[in-house]
Amino acid sequence: MLLGGVAAGGPFALVSAAPAAPRESGMMGSAEPTGASPVTLFVCGDVMTGRGIDQILPHPGAPHLFEPYVRSALEYVELAERASGPIARPAEFAYVWGEALAELERARPAARIVNLETAVTTSEDAWPGKGIHYRMHPANVPCLTAAKLDCCVLANNHVLDWGRRGLGDTLATLHAAGLATAGAGRDAAAAAAPATIRLPDGRRVLVFAFGMESSGVGADWAAGKGRPGVCVLPDLSARSVEEIAGRVRAAKGTGDVAVVSIHWGGNWGYDIGRAERAFAHGLIDTAGVDVVHGHSSHHPKGIEVHRDKLILYGCGDFLNDYEGIGGYEAFRAELTLMYFPTVDAASGRLLRLALTPMRVRRFRLERASDEAARWLAAMLGREGKKLGTRVERESGGTLALRWG
């Protein structure tokens, strides 16, 4: 099966998604670049602003759900309030980002990239047989623009929760708000196309995105000829690497930064399979990818630097409405990270990775405590040891990756 769909007939066209307005590039790197100015990115794990979060925003959608035990999204608000205290409603659009907004302004990344794990729609076409359906009302899209996001990756297992009509609404709403998208589209070519984030100096950040069955993205969600859907990655084979390599070579110019964003693997567990590592290495060695941005795990996973290129195997959830739900406490999924990689645009070499520990409380991001930051640093050090990386704490509560 071709990457991204089941349509027959040659490689997919590389059509750029609607670019967001450019912003001034920032720099956090400390190593000496080899050519063009360094580029700092912001990436994170899953951003889920639907269901309970949608209910606290100014324009909540219909709350009804089709889950086995929960029939209203308002019950997720009640769970969070029982765990952490009252949440004022309606909350301002920027509320959920909390203290992350100040950190974004401090870091001044050139591009802000998230995996948006919800449909943005009022569609009632709940995908049949799927127990969990996430959606945010389109009138709440200022919740996303409040964080000045550039690109929403849509190659995940929730973007079609409310059917292909829901996906169409999602694409139209995000593009109208000036947000680029990657990994899903109105047909196979659009789903496979990279999002293009243009920088003030003429360079670009290109975001290619894929979803895998291992994360719950089924083949029936694949985009096809004239059929909306997701850019599905069928396997982790050398052939898949070569197909992605062809797309990257066709799109990437001098000074551009290529990001491959992949929704893969299960929700829990730190193990990183040999096939995943080999595939990520192949993206760097063969496809010329500069940053591998992995997500799906509900908690951060170990980090690798391969040939001076960054591999994030799992970034963990960044925003969700899971507060107050028991189970898997050992993973401390309420803790999350803001990832700020700085790369040399001329070579794609990682110069620095700064990480800011955060915590989700009352559906809002706040800075993690010193104890939580120490726990995250220790966990990343333990898991990174297998991958040749470690993490050190810095002043101000941030963490820094060390490798090599």
Residue pairs with C-beta under 8 A, 6 or more apart in sequence:
1 219
1 222
1 232
1 234
2 11
2 12
2 188
2 243
3 12
3 192
3 210
3 231
3 232
3 233
3 234
3 240
3 243
3 244
4 12
4 188
4 191
4 192
4 210
4 222
4 223
4 230
4 231
4 232
4 233
5 12
5 187
5 188
5 191
5 192
5 222
5 223
5 224
5 225
5 227
5 229
5 231
5 232
6 219
6 222
6 224
7 187
7 188
7 223
7 224
7 225
7 227
8 225
9 225
11 243
11 246
11 247
12 188
12 189
12 191
12 192
12 193
12 247
13 189
13 192
13 193
14 192
14 193
14 194
14 247
14 250
14 251
15 189
15 190
15 193
16 193
16 194
16 195
16 196
17 175
17 180
17 181
17 182
17 185
17 190
17 193
17 194
17 195
17 196
18 175
18 178
18 179
18 180
18 181
19 180
19 195
19 196
19 197
19 198
20 149
20 150
20 151
20 178
20 179
20 180
20 197
21 178
22 197
22 198
22 199
22 200
23 110
23 148
23 150
23 200
24 108
24 110
24 200
25 37
25 39
25 40
25 108
25 110
25 199
25 200
25 201
26 40
26 107
26 108
26 109
26 110
27 37
27 38
27 40
27 108
27 342
28 40
28 107
28 340
28 342
28 352
28 354
29 38
29 40
29 342
29 343
29 344
29 351
29 352
30 351
30 352
31 344
31 351
31 352
33 344
33 345
33 346
33 351
34 344
34 346
34 347
34 349
35 255
35 344
35 345
35 346
35 347
36 201
36 203
36 255
36 344
36 345
36 346
37 201
37 345
38 342
38 343
38 344
38 345
38 351
39 110
39 111
39 199
39 203
39 205
39 257
39 342
39 343
39 345
40 107
40 108
40 109
40 110
40 340
40 341
40 342
41 109
41 110
41 111
41 112
41 113
41 205
41 257
41 259
41 291
41 339
41 340
41 341
41 342
41 343
42 104
42 107
42 109
42 111
42 112
42 113
42 338
42 339
42 340
43 113
43 114
43 259
43 261
43 291
43 293
43 312
43 315
43 339
43 341
44 114
44 115
44 315
44 318
44 336
44 337
44 338
44 339
45 115
45 295
45 297
45 300
45 314
45 315
45 316
45 317
45 318
45 336
45 337
46 115
46 117
46 156
46 295
46 296
46 298
46 315
46 316
46 317
46 318
46 319
46 320
47 114
47 115
47 116
47 117
47 118
47 152
47 318
47 319
48 117
48 118
48 134
48 158
48 317
48 319
48 320
48 321
49 57
49 96
49 116
49 118
49 136
49 140
49 143
49 144
49 319
50 73
50 118
50 119
50 134
50 135
50 136
50 158
50 321
51 65
51 73
51 76
51 118
51 134
51 135
51 321
52 73
52 74
52 75
52 76
52 77
52 79
52 80
52 321
52 363
53 96
53 136
53 143
53 319
53 320
53 321
53 363
54 60
54 61
54 73
54 118
54 135
54 136
54 137
54 140
55 63
55 73
55 74
55 76
55 77
55 89
56 77
56 87
56 89
56 90
56 91
56 95
56 363
57 90
57 91
57 93
57 95
57 136
57 137
57 140
57 143
58 90
58 91
58 92
58 93
58 139
58 140
59 137
59 139
59 140
60 73
60 90
60 137
60 140
61 122
61 135
61 136
61 137
61 140
62 122
62 124
63 72
63 73
63 74
64 71
64 72
64 73
65 71
65 72
65 73
65 133
66 126
66 131
66 133
67 131
67 132
67 133
68 131
70 76
73 321
76 321
76 322
76 324
77 87
77 89
77 321
77 363
79 323
79 324
79 325
80 87
80 321
80 323
80 324
80 362
80 363
81 87
81 324
81 362
82 324
83 323
83 324
84 323
84 324
84 361
84 362
85 362
87 362
87 363
91 363
93 140
93 142
93 143
93 145
93 146
94 101
94 143
94 146
94 147
95 363
95 364
96 143
96 319
96 363
96 364
96 365
97 146
97 147
97 364
97 365
98 364
98 365
98 366
99 358
99 365
99 366
99 367
100 147
100 338
100 356
100 358
100 365
101 146
101 147
103 338
103 356
103 367
104 112
104 147
104 148
104 338
107 338
107 340
107 354
107 356
109 340
110 197
110 199
110 205
111 150
111 151
111 197
111 199
111 205
112 147
112 148
112 149
112 150
112 151
113 149
113 150
113 151
113 153
113 197
113 205
113 207
113 259
113 261
113 293
114 149
114 151
114 152
114 153
114 318
115 152
115 153
115 156
115 261
115 263
115 293
115 295
115 315
116 144
116 152
116 153
116 154
116 156
116 159
116 174
117 134
117 156
117 157
117 158
117 159
118 134
118 135
118 136
118 158
118 159
118 161
119 134
119 135
119 136
119 158
119 159
119 160
119 161
119 162
119 166
119 167
119 169
119 170
120 135
120 136
120 137
120 138
120 140
120 141
120 169
120 170
120 173
120 174
121 135
121 138
121 162
121 165
121 166
121 167
121 169
121 170
121 173
122 135
122 137
122 138
122 169
123 135
123 162
123 163
123 165
123 166
123 169
124 162
125 162
125 163
125 164
125 165
125 166
126 133
126 161
126 162
126 163
127 133
127 160
127 161
127 162
127 163
130 161
132 158
132 161
133 158
133 161
133 162
134 158
134 161
135 161
135 162
135 166
136 143
138 169
138 173
141 173
141 174
141 177
142 177
144 152
144 174
144 177
144 179
145 177
145 178
145 179
149 179
150 179
150 180
150 197
150 205
151 179
151 180
151 181
151 182
151 195
151 197
151 205
151 207
152 174
152 179
152 180
152 181
152 182
153 181
153 182
153 183
153 195
153 207
153 209
153 261
153 263
153 293
153 295
154 167
154 170
154 171
154 181
154 182
154 183
154 184
154 209
154 230
155 182
155 183
155 184
155 191
155 209
155 210
155 211
155 217
155 230
155 231
155 232
155 261
155 262
155 263
156 183
156 211
156 215
156 217
156 230
156 263
156 295
156 296
157 211
157 215
157 216
157 217
157 221
157 263
157 296
159 167
159 170
159 184
159 230
160 166
160 167
160 184
160 221
160 229
160 230
164 227
164 228
164 229
167 184
167 228
167 229
168 186
168 228
170 184
171 181
171 184
171 185
171 186
171 228
174 181
175 181
180 195
180 196
180 197
180 207
181 195
182 193
182 194
182 195
182 207
182 208
182 209
182 261
183 191
183 208
183 209
183 210
183 211
183 230
183 231
183 261
183 263
184 191
184 209
184 223
184 228
184 229
184 230
184 231
185 191
185 192
185 193
185 223
185 228
185 229
185 231
186 223
186 228
187 223
187 224
187 225
187 226
187 227
187 228
188 222
188 223
188 224
188 225
188 227
188 229
188 231
190 223
191 223
191 228
191 229
191 230
191 231
192 208
192 223
192 231
192 247
194 206
194 207
194 208
194 247
194 251
194 258
195 206
195 207
195 209
196 204
196 205
196 206
196 207
197 204
197 205
197 206
197 207
198 204
199 205
202 255
203 255
203 256
203 257
203 345
204 253
204 256
204 257
205 256
205 257
205 259
206 248
206 251
206 252
206 256
206 257
206 258
206 259
207 259
207 261
208 244
208 247
208 248
208 258
208 259
208 260
208 261
208 289
209 231
209 260
209 261
209 262
209 263
210 231
210 232
210 233
210 244
210 260
210 261
210 262
210 263
211 217
211 221
211 230
211 231
211 232
211 233
211 262
211 263
211 264
212 232
212 233
212 262
212 263
212 264
212 265
213 219
213 232
214 264
214 265
214 266
214 296
215 263
215 264
215 265
215 266
215 296
217 230
217 232
217 263
219 232
219 234
221 229
221 230
221 232
222 229
222 230
222 231
222 232
223 229
223 230
223 231
223 232
233 240
233 262
233 264
234 240
236 275
236 276
236 278
236 279
238 282
240 279
241 279
241 282
241 283
241 286
241 287
242 286
244 260
244 283
244 287
244 289
245 286
245 287
245 288
248 258
248 260
248 287
248 288
248 289
249 287
249 288
251 258
252 258
252 288
254 346
255 345
255 346
256 345
257 290
257 291
257 343
257 345
257 348
258 287
258 288
258 289
258 290
258 291
258 348
259 289
259 290
259 291
259 292
259 293
260 283
260 287
260 289
260 291
260 292
260 293
261 293
261 294
261 295
262 292
262 293
262 294
262 295
263 295
263 296
264 276
264 294
264 296
265 273
265 276
265 294
265 296
265 297
265 313
265 314
266 296
266 297
267 296
267 297
267 298
268 297
268 298
268 299
268 328
268 331
269 297
270 301
270 302
270 383
272 301
272 302
272 313
272 386
272 387
276 294
276 313
277 304
280 292
280 294
280 304
280 306
280 311
280 313
281 306
281 311
283 289
283 292
284 290
284 292
284 306
284 307
284 309
284 311
285 306
285 307
288 348
289 309
289 348
290 309
290 310
290 343
290 348
291 309
291 310
291 312
291 341
291 343
291 348
292 309
292 310
292 311
292 312
292 313
293 312
293 315
294 301
294 311
294 312
294 313
294 314
294 315
295 312
295 314
295 315
295 316
296 314
297 313
297 314
297 315
297 316
298 316
298 317
298 322
298 328
298 331
298 333
299 314
299 316
299 317
299 331
299 332
299 333
299 335
300 314
300 315
300 316
300 335
300 336
300 337
300 376
300 379
300 380
301 312
301 313
301 314
301 315
301 316
301 383
302 313
302 380
302 383
302 384
302 386
302 387
302 389
303 310
303 311
303 312
303 313
303 353
303 380
303 383
303 384
303 387
303 389
303 401
304 310
304 311
304 313
304 384
304 387
304 388
304 389
305 311
305 350
305 388
305 389
305 401
305 403
305 404
308 347
308 348
308 349
308 350
309 348
309 349
309 350
310 341
310 343
310 350
310 353
312 339
315 337
315 339
316 333
316 335
316 336
316 337
317 333
317 336
317 360
318 336
318 338
318 358
318 365
319 360
319 363
319 365
320 360
321 363
322 333
323 334
323 360
323 361
323 362
323 363
332 372
332 375
334 359
334 360
334 361
335 357
335 358
335 359
335 368
335 372
335 375
335 376
336 357
336 358
336 359
336 360
336 365
337 355
337 356
337 357
337 358
337 376
337 399
338 355
338 356
338 358
339 353
339 355
340 353
340 354
340 355
340 356
341 350
341 352
341 353
342 350
342 351
342 352
342 353
342 354
343 349
343 350
343 351
344 351
352 400
352 401
353 400
353 401
354 394
354 398
354 399
354 400
355 376
355 380
355 391
355 398
355 399
355 400
355 401
356 367
356 397
356 398
356 399
357 367
357 368
357 372
357 373
357 376
357 397
357 398
357 399
358 365
358 366
358 367
358 368
359 365
359 366
359 367
359 368
359 369
359 372
360 366
367 397
368 376
368 397
370 397
373 393
373 397
373 399
374 393
376 391
376 399
377 391
377 392
377 393
377 399
380 389
380 390
380 391
380 399
381 390
381 391
384 390
384 391
384 401
388 403
388 404
389 401
389 402
389 403
390 401
390 402
390 403
391 399
391 400
391 401
391 402
392 399
392 400
392 402
393 399
393 400
394 400
